[in-house]
Amino acid sequence: MSSVAILSGCVDPRFDLDVEKTILKCESISAVEVFPAHKATPTFEDLNKHDMCVVYSFHFFKDPVALGDLLAKYVTCGKGLLIFSMGALIQGSSVKAALSGQIVDGGFVPLAKGPNLTTKSTLGKTILKGHPILENVETFTGGESVSWRVRAIVSNLESSRLVAEWKDTVPLITEARKGSKFGIVVVLNFNAFSKDVSSISWSREDNHAELLISNSCSYILKGVLFRKKKNKGKFSQSNKK
């Protein structure tokens, strides 16, 4: 079982509890630790205790550049990262709500920053058929009246892959891994929190949002644990020599 760090750019603790509830739906996760990144940027030691980080924002990060540099180091060490685009990758007036630093500038994130997009949409075309993130996911609606996301394009990176689109062809799920020793970065282009705390978000009752998020966590963690076992094997073999 794995532990996960949630890096929150939201000042309302109800949102953090809601996101934590969703993340713990993943059977691979046994513990979650929330870091209020709007108050302070955690240390590498804080994050390195966990196998994966979940990043979301609704208000702001205290230091988006320092946080981005920290996450780049974290992913370079083989750990996983799940980013919810709304807030964290928004482009425009809410500058401190968005990630900056090396995680963006260093080519780790598969979705470019973009302006806020509020038109309603649903799950559209699957680009990578049979991808684990979409397992048993048949429908998804971003919200009853609006689908908060960013109008962005897939990053111009060799490692970036578009997994699925919204019905209006805006990227919905993207992933990237900069190298075989790096962790997987997945971007879900919608809100991290549910309608339970905000009317502008997805509902737990009428779509597969929770499953989509759980599958994303499982997919990322599977890669992290695979590299852990591989590295442990290499260490054991070197000790025998």
C-alpha positions as CSV (number, residue, x, y, z in Angstrom):
1,M,0.0,0.0,0.0
2,S,1.1,3.5,-0.8
3,S,1.0,6.9,0.8
4,V,0.1,10.1,-1.0
5,A,0.8,13.8,-0.4
6,I,-1.8,16.3,-1.4
7,L,-0.4,19.8,-2.2
8,S,-3.3,22.2,-1.8
9,G,-3.6,25.7,-3.2
10,C,-7.0,26.1,-1.6
11,V,-7.6,28.1,1.5
12,D,-10.9,26.4,2.4
13,P,-10.1,23.1,4.3
14,R,-13.5,21.6,3.1
15,F,-12.0,21.3,-0.3
16,D,-8.9,19.5,1.0
17,L,-11.1,17.0,2.9
18,D,-13.2,16.4,-0.3
19,V,-10.1,15.7,-2.4
20,E,-8.7,13.5,0.3
21,K,-11.9,11.5,0.4
22,T,-11.7,10.9,-3.4
23,I,-8.0,9.9,-3.3
24,L,-8.6,7.4,-0.6
25,K,-11.1,5.7,-2.8
26,C,-8.1,4.2,-4.6
27,E,-7.4,0.7,-3.2
28,S,-3.7,1.2,-3.7
29,I,-3.6,4.1,-1.2
30,S,-3.6,3.6,2.6
31,A,-2.6,7.1,3.8
32,V,-2.9,10.7,2.7
33,E,-1.1,13.7,4.1
34,V,-2.3,17.2,3.1
35,F,0.2,20.1,2.8
36,P,-1.4,23.6,2.6
37,A,0.9,24.9,-0.1
38,H,-0.9,28.2,0.0
39,K,0.7,28.7,3.4
40,A,4.1,27.2,3.0
41,T,6.1,25.1,0.5
42,P,6.9,21.7,2.0
43,T,10.5,20.3,1.9
44,F,11.8,17.5,-0.3
45,E,12.0,15.4,2.9
46,D,8.3,16.0,3.5
47,L,7.4,14.7,0.1
48,N,9.9,12.0,-0.3
49,K,8.1,9.9,2.4
50,H,5.3,9.5,-0.1
51,D,5.1,7.6,-3.4
52,M,3.0,10.2,-5.2
53,C,1.9,13.8,-5.0
54,V,-1.5,15.2,-6.0
55,V,-1.5,18.9,-6.8
56,Y,-4.5,21.1,-7.1
57,S,-5.3,24.8,-6.7
58,F,-8.4,26.9,-6.4
59,H,-6.9,30.0,-4.9
60,F,-3.1,30.3,-4.9
61,F,0.2,28.7,-4.0
62,K,2.5,30.7,-1.6
63,D,5.5,30.2,-3.9
64,P,4.6,28.6,-7.3
65,V,8.3,28.7,-8.5
66,A,9.7,27.0,-5.4
67,L,6.9,24.4,-5.5
68,G,7.5,23.7,-9.2
69,D,11.3,23.3,-8.6
70,L,10.5,20.9,-5.7
71,L,8.1,18.8,-7.8
72,A,10.7,18.5,-10.6
73,K,13.2,17.1,-8.2
74,Y,10.6,14.7,-6.8
75,V,9.6,13.3,-10.2
76,T,13.3,13.1,-11.2
77,C,13.7,10.7,-8.2
78,G,11.1,8.4,-9.7
79,K,8.1,9.5,-7.8
80,G,4.7,10.0,-9.4
81,L,2.7,13.2,-9.9
82,L,-1.0,13.8,-10.5
83,I,-2.0,17.4,-11.5
84,F,-5.5,18.7,-11.7
85,S,-5.3,21.5,-14.3
86,M,-8.0,23.8,-13.0
87,G,-6.0,26.3,-11.0
88,A,-2.6,24.6,-11.2
89,L,-2.3,25.1,-15.0
90,I,-4.5,28.2,-15.5
91,Q,-3.1,31.1,-17.5
92,G,-4.2,34.6,-16.8
93,S,-5.1,36.8,-13.8
94,S,-4.7,34.0,-11.2
95,V,-1.0,33.8,-11.7
96,K,-0.1,32.5,-8.2
97,A,-2.7,29.7,-8.6
98,A,-0.6,28.1,-11.3
99,L,2.5,26.1,-11.0
100,S,5.8,27.5,-12.2
101,G,9.5,26.7,-11.9
102,Q,11.2,23.6,-13.3
103,I,8.2,21.3,-13.3
104,V,6.8,23.5,-16.1
105,D,9.9,25.0,-17.6
106,G,11.9,21.7,-17.5
107,G,9.5,19.8,-19.7
108,F,7.8,17.5,-17.1
109,V,4.2,18.5,-17.6
110,P,2.3,17.0,-20.6
111,L,-0.3,19.8,-20.8
112,A,0.5,23.4,-21.5
113,K,-1.0,26.2,-19.5
114,G,-4.2,27.8,-20.8
115,P,-7.0,30.2,-20.1
116,N,-10.1,29.2,-18.1
117,L,-12.8,27.3,-20.0
118,T,-16.3,27.0,-18.6
119,T,-18.4,25.5,-21.4
120,K,-20.1,22.3,-20.5
121,S,-18.6,19.1,-22.0
122,T,-18.4,15.3,-21.5
123,L,-16.0,12.5,-22.2
124,G,-15.2,12.4,-25.9
125,K,-12.7,10.5,-28.0
126,T,-10.3,7.9,-26.5
127,I,-6.9,8.3,-28.2
128,L,-5.1,5.5,-26.4
129,K,-7.4,2.6,-26.5
130,G,-7.2,0.2,-23.5
131,H,-5.3,2.7,-21.3
132,P,-5.5,1.8,-17.6
133,I,-6.8,5.2,-16.6
134,L,-9.9,4.6,-18.7
135,E,-10.6,1.1,-17.4
136,N,-14.4,0.8,-16.9
137,V,-14.9,4.5,-17.4
138,E,-17.9,4.9,-19.8
139,T,-19.0,8.4,-19.1
140,F,-17.8,11.6,-17.5
141,T,-19.3,15.1,-17.2
142,G,-17.3,18.0,-15.8
143,G,-20.4,19.6,-14.1
144,E,-24.1,20.1,-14.4
145,S,-23.9,23.5,-16.0
146,V,-20.2,24.1,-16.7
147,S,-17.0,22.0,-17.1
148,W,-14.2,24.0,-15.5
149,R,-10.9,23.2,-17.2
150,V,-8.2,24.9,-19.2
151,R,-8.2,25.6,-23.0
152,A,-4.8,24.2,-23.6
153,I,-2.8,21.9,-26.0
154,V,-0.6,18.9,-25.3
155,S,2.9,20.1,-24.5
156,N,5.4,19.9,-27.3
157,L,7.4,17.2,-25.6
158,E,8.6,13.9,-27.0
159,S,7.3,12.1,-23.9
160,S,3.8,13.7,-23.9
161,R,0.8,11.5,-24.8
162,L,-2.8,12.4,-25.2
163,V,-4.9,9.7,-23.6
164,A,-8.4,11.1,-24.1
165,E,-10.3,14.3,-25.1
166,W,-13.3,16.1,-24.0
167,K,-16.2,15.9,-26.6
168,D,-15.2,19.4,-27.8
169,T,-11.6,18.0,-28.5
170,V,-10.0,19.9,-25.6
171,P,-7.4,17.5,-24.0
172,L,-9.0,15.6,-21.0
173,I,-6.2,13.3,-19.9
174,T,-2.5,13.6,-20.7
175,E,0.6,11.9,-19.4
176,A,4.4,12.2,-19.7
177,R,7.5,10.5,-18.4
178,K,10.7,12.4,-19.2
179,G,12.9,9.3,-19.0
180,S,12.8,5.7,-17.8
181,K,14.2,6.7,-14.4
182,F,11.6,9.4,-13.9
183,G,8.2,9.2,-12.4
184,I,5.0,9.4,-14.4
185,V,3.2,12.8,-14.6
186,V,-0.6,12.7,-15.3
187,V,-2.7,15.8,-15.9
188,L,-6.5,15.6,-15.5
189,N,-8.0,18.6,-17.1
190,F,-10.8,19.3,-14.6
191,N,-11.4,20.1,-10.9
192,A,-10.0,18.0,-8.1
193,F,-12.9,18.6,-5.9
194,S,-16.5,17.4,-6.3
195,K,-19.9,19.1,-6.3
196,D,-20.2,18.3,-2.6
197,V,-18.2,21.5,-1.9
198,S,-18.6,23.4,-5.1
199,S,-21.6,23.6,-7.5
200,I,-19.2,24.2,-10.5
201,S,-17.7,20.7,-10.3
202,W,-18.5,17.1,-11.0
203,S,-20.9,15.0,-9.1
204,R,-20.1,11.8,-7.2
205,E,-23.5,10.4,-8.0
206,D,-23.9,10.6,-11.8
207,N,-20.6,9.9,-13.5
208,H,-17.3,8.0,-13.3
209,A,-15.1,10.9,-12.0
210,E,-14.0,9.0,-8.9
211,L,-13.1,6.0,-10.9
212,L,-11.2,8.1,-13.4
213,I,-9.2,9.6,-10.5
214,S,-8.7,6.3,-8.8
215,N,-7.4,4.7,-12.0
216,S,-5.0,7.6,-12.5
217,C,-3.6,7.1,-9.0
218,S,-3.3,3.3,-9.5
219,Y,-1.6,3.8,-12.8
220,I,1.0,6.3,-11.5
221,L,1.7,4.2,-8.3
222,K,2.2,1.0,-10.3
223,G,5.0,2.7,-12.2
224,V,6.6,4.0,-8.9
225,L,6.5,0.6,-7.3
226,F,7.9,-1.1,-10.4
227,R,10.9,1.2,-10.3
228,K,11.3,0.6,-6.5
229,K,11.5,-3.1,-7.0
230,K,13.8,-2.8,-10.0
231,N,16.2,-0.5,-8.1
232,K,16.1,-2.8,-5.0
233,G,17.0,-5.7,-7.3
234,K,20.0,-3.8,-8.7
235,F,21.1,-2.9,-5.1
236,S,20.9,-6.6,-4.0
237,Q,22.9,-7.8,-7.0
238,S,25.6,-5.2,-6.4
239,N,25.9,-6.3,-2.8
240,K,26.5,-9.9,-3.8
241,K,29.5,-8.9,-6.0
